[in-house]
Amino acid sequence: MEINGKTAVVARNEDIDLEQLQASMVDVVELELIRPIETGGEERTTLTFEEPTGKHVEMMSKAGSAKAAAEMSFRVLGECVGLAPEEVKNLRSRDLTRLGQVLKYFLPDSQPGVI
């Protein structure tokens, strides 16, 4: 993982290092996907994860059931990386897991559903 100022760049073959992210206090994580996706007619090989806002914290806290928590996680992840919730659901499990780790960096006390 490479840190460029307030941005961390994570290659597809690298793990998310939460300690390094915390030590560097990055605001943005550029994540190279293990498996690229097609969205809007073009292939995306990376996702740029912007720090969630207070609105996102509120959204996560209001999810009551496990199903609602999962749906809210897809919505929050989507908003943070510029994808619709349905597009997030099309990501492969390893990339979803990595996005969940980045979300955990930004919101360490959150309990996102299934991710």
Rosetta silent file (secondary structure, phi, psi, omega in degrees, C-alpha in Angstrom):
SEQUENCE: MEINGKTAVVARNEDIDLEQLQASMVDVVELELIRPIETGGEERTTLTFEEPTGKHVEMMSKAGSAKAAAEMSFRVLGECVGLAPEEVKNLRSRDLTRLGQVLKYFLPDSQPGVI
SCORE:     score description
SCORE:     0.000 S_00000001
   1 L     0.000  132.708 -178.670    0.000    0.000    0.000 S_00000001
   2 E  -110.806  134.949  178.142    1.334    3.374   -1.016 S_00000001
   3 E  -107.742  121.503  177.250    0.428    6.608    0.796 S_00000001
   4 E  -117.301   92.678 -177.422    0.412    9.801   -1.293 S_00000001
   5 L    66.571 -115.740 -179.128   -0.414   12.661    1.061 S_00000001
   6 L  -101.514   15.459 -179.967   -3.961   12.003    2.258 S_00000001
   7 E  -120.724  131.878  173.494   -4.613    9.225   -0.286 S_00000001
   8 E  -103.122  136.002  178.041   -3.798    5.536    0.103 S_00000001
   9 E  -114.907  119.741 -176.433   -3.395    3.473   -3.058 S_00000001
  10 E  -114.988  117.795  178.884   -3.993   -0.257   -2.629 S_00000001
  11 L   -72.590  160.723 -175.761   -3.004   -2.620   -5.447 S_00000001
  12 L   -61.933  -25.265 -178.265   -5.175   -5.624   -6.266 S_00000001
  13 L   -99.570   11.271 -179.830   -2.676   -8.039   -4.703 S_00000001
  14 L  -107.653  149.668  173.894   -2.267   -6.090   -1.452 S_00000001
  15 L   -83.907  159.141  174.531   -4.132   -6.393    1.815 S_00000001
  16 L   -80.444  120.881  179.261   -5.762   -3.423    3.504 S_00000001
  17 L  -100.212   95.212 -176.876   -3.437   -2.349    6.335 S_00000001
  18 H   -61.549  -36.540  179.276   -5.757   -0.644    8.834 S_00000001
  19 H   -64.240  -41.270  178.871   -2.874    0.329   11.108 S_00000001
  20 H   -67.434  -39.923  177.066   -1.054    2.077    8.269 S_00000001
  21 H   -61.425  -45.105 -179.364   -4.258    3.869    7.232 S_00000001
  22 H   -64.443  -42.316 -179.721   -4.831    4.998   10.820 S_00000001
  23 H   -64.397  -34.707 -177.774   -1.231    6.140   11.270 S_00000001
  24 H   -88.274  -15.190 -179.819   -1.378    8.153    8.021 S_00000001
  25 L    53.026   49.013 -178.746   -4.910    9.514    8.658 S_00000001
  26 L   -70.703  153.895  179.187   -5.801    9.232    4.970 S_00000001
  27 L  -103.612  -21.618 -175.062   -9.017   10.780    3.619 S_00000001
  28 E  -137.581  140.024  175.122   -9.276    8.740    0.416 S_00000001
  29 E  -123.332  117.792  174.606   -8.486    5.116   -0.438 S_00000001
  30 E   -92.790  117.053 -173.812   -7.966    4.171   -4.092 S_00000001
  31 E  -113.389  116.132  174.477   -8.612    0.460   -4.323 S_00000001
  32 E   -76.240  125.844 -177.538   -7.608   -1.548   -7.376 S_00000001
  33 E   -70.923  142.704  173.649  -10.270   -4.200   -7.854 S_00000001
  34 E   -67.601  -40.055  179.202   -9.296   -7.856   -7.863 S_00000001
  35 E  -128.665  106.403 -179.896  -11.961   -8.383  -10.496 S_00000001
  36 E   -54.593  154.848  177.746  -12.896   -5.309  -12.598 S_00000001
  37 E  -122.635  159.886  174.201  -16.578   -4.512  -13.119 S_00000001
  38 E  -105.587  128.700  178.637  -18.505   -2.937  -15.941 S_00000001
  39 E  -144.688  133.078 -178.842  -20.622    0.063  -15.039 S_00000001
  40 L    61.576   29.044  178.564  -22.150    2.639  -17.311 S_00000001
  41 L    80.244    5.439  177.870  -20.794    0.816  -20.342 S_00000001
  42 E  -132.989  153.473 -179.868  -17.174    1.035  -19.255 S_00000001
  43 E   -82.134  134.201  176.128  -14.832   -1.193  -17.299 S_00000001
  44 E  -113.253  124.538  179.627  -13.724    0.017  -13.876 S_00000001
  45 E  -103.536  -15.515  178.201  -10.505   -1.379  -12.490 S_00000001
  46 E  -135.178  155.268  172.133  -10.298    0.900   -9.447 S_00000001
  47 E  -125.769  137.703  177.478  -12.691    2.471   -6.985 S_00000001
  48 E  -103.176  112.921 -175.500  -11.952    5.687   -5.123 S_00000001
  49 E   -94.020  109.803  177.055  -13.384    5.459   -1.604 S_00000001
  50 E   -87.529  147.872 -179.413  -14.166    8.893   -0.174 S_00000001
  51 L   -58.646  133.313  177.582  -14.580    9.276    3.579 S_00000001
  52 L   -62.666  157.330  179.769  -18.201    8.793    4.707 S_00000001
  53 L  -102.370  177.329  174.821  -20.082   11.818    6.024 S_00000001
  54 H   -59.130  -33.090  176.984  -22.242   12.314    9.089 S_00000001
  55 H   -59.495  -40.836  179.731  -25.211   11.454    6.872 S_00000001
  56 H   -68.028  -39.115  177.012  -23.687    8.031    6.297 S_00000001
  57 H   -60.570  -44.564  179.161  -23.095    7.509   10.023 S_00000001
  58 H   -62.582  -43.844  179.250  -26.744    8.340   10.650 S_00000001
  59 H   -58.997  -44.400 -178.507  -27.883    5.980    7.884 S_00000001
  60 H   -65.405  -35.884 -176.697  -25.852    3.115    9.341 S_00000001
  61 H   -75.362  -20.074 -177.110  -27.200    3.710   12.836 S_00000001
  62 H   -89.064   -8.845 -179.078  -30.847    3.640   11.741 S_00000001
  63 L   -70.932  119.167 -175.949  -30.769    0.190   10.133 S_00000001
  64 L   -86.963  -59.989 -176.672  -32.871   -2.021   12.379 S_00000001
  65 L   -87.079  168.240  177.233  -32.907   -5.534   10.977 S_00000001
  66 H   -62.165  -39.370  179.491  -30.014   -7.510    9.514 S_00000001
  67 H   -65.199  -42.398  178.485  -31.546   -7.160    6.053 S_00000001
  68 H   -64.888  -37.518  178.303  -31.883   -3.381    6.466 S_00000001
  69 H   -64.039  -41.271  178.632  -28.266   -3.192    7.696 S_00000001
  70 H   -64.272  -46.937  179.143  -27.064   -5.074    4.628 S_00000001
  71 H   -61.268  -40.234  179.885  -29.038   -2.821    2.267 S_00000001
  72 H   -66.946  -37.011  177.396  -27.760    0.268    4.072 S_00000001
  73 H   -61.942  -43.715  178.258  -24.181   -0.997    3.787 S_00000001
  74 H   -62.341  -39.619 -179.420  -24.555   -1.374    0.017 S_00000001
  75 H   -66.911  -47.086 -179.203  -26.016    2.135   -0.193 S_00000001
  76 H   -64.459  -46.490  177.523  -23.288    3.741    1.943 S_00000001
  77 H   -57.586  -45.050  179.619  -20.506    1.878    0.129 S_00000001
  78 H   -58.585  -46.617 -179.892  -22.009    2.910   -3.196 S_00000001
  79 H   -64.336  -33.782 -179.151  -22.183    6.566   -2.246 S_00000001
  80 H   -74.582  -24.832 -178.704  -18.597    6.481   -0.991 S_00000001
  81 H  -114.026    2.186  177.039  -17.239    4.944   -4.217 S_00000001
  82 L    79.772   32.129  176.709  -19.618    6.442   -6.785 S_00000001
  83 L  -123.177  154.278  172.144  -21.688    3.345   -7.557 S_00000001
  84 L   -74.304  154.316  178.869  -25.384    2.595   -7.259 S_00000001
  85 H   -53.165  -38.872  179.450  -26.304    0.029   -4.571 S_00000001
  86 H   -66.423  -31.911  177.260  -27.128   -2.531   -7.284 S_00000001
  87 H   -71.196  -36.527  176.850  -23.681   -2.020   -8.826 S_00000001
  88 H   -61.914  -39.800  179.899  -22.054   -2.610   -5.441 S_00000001
  89 H   -64.233  -20.442  178.827  -23.961   -5.894   -5.222 S_00000001
  90 L   -84.767   -7.966  176.160  -22.319   -6.945   -8.505 S_00000001
  91 L   -68.110  150.460  177.898  -18.821   -6.694   -7.021 S_00000001
  92 L   -74.570  157.771 -172.129  -17.134  -10.000   -6.245 S_00000001
  93 H   -59.060  -38.301 -179.624  -16.918  -11.115   -2.632 S_00000001
  94 H   -65.965  -39.291  177.735  -13.178  -10.425   -2.237 S_00000001
  95 H   -69.930  -37.143  175.449  -13.599   -6.852   -3.450 S_00000001
  96 H   -62.451  -41.179  178.936  -16.647   -6.393   -1.200 S_00000001
  97 H   -62.036  -42.849  179.163  -14.631   -7.674    1.739 S_00000001
  98 H   -65.317  -40.373  176.537  -11.854   -5.198    0.988 S_00000001
  99 H   -63.521  -38.757  176.674  -14.374   -2.343    0.711 S_00000001
 100 H   -61.217  -36.034  177.540  -15.817   -3.433    4.048 S_00000001
 101 H   -67.163  -39.531  177.831  -12.333   -3.168    5.570 S_00000001
 102 H   -65.963  -42.120  177.130  -11.963    0.375    4.230 S_00000001
 103 H   -59.656  -40.994  178.876  -15.392    1.251    5.644 S_00000001
 104 H   -62.667  -33.582  175.305  -14.243   -0.175    8.985 S_00000001
 105 H   -62.731  -48.549 -176.992  -11.222    2.172    8.853 S_00000001
 106 H   -73.844  -34.640 -178.157  -13.460    5.203    8.375 S_00000001
 107 L  -127.673   72.820 -172.518  -16.241    4.022   10.717 S_00000001
 108 L   -62.641  -25.045 -178.008  -14.561    1.705   13.255 S_00000001
 109 L   -94.760    0.503 -178.019  -17.590    1.533   15.561 S_00000001
 110 L   -76.442  157.358  176.308  -20.127    0.798   12.827 S_00000001
 111 L  -121.752   71.015 -178.932  -21.790   -2.559   12.442 S_00000001
 112 L   -65.302  146.162 -179.576  -22.360   -2.806    8.691 S_00000001
 113 L   -73.457  131.247  175.348  -24.514   -5.699    7.572 S_00000001
 114 L    52.335  -10.207 -178.197  -22.745   -8.734    6.117 S_00000001
 115 L  -103.855    0.000    0.000  -19.778   -6.753    4.818 S_00000001
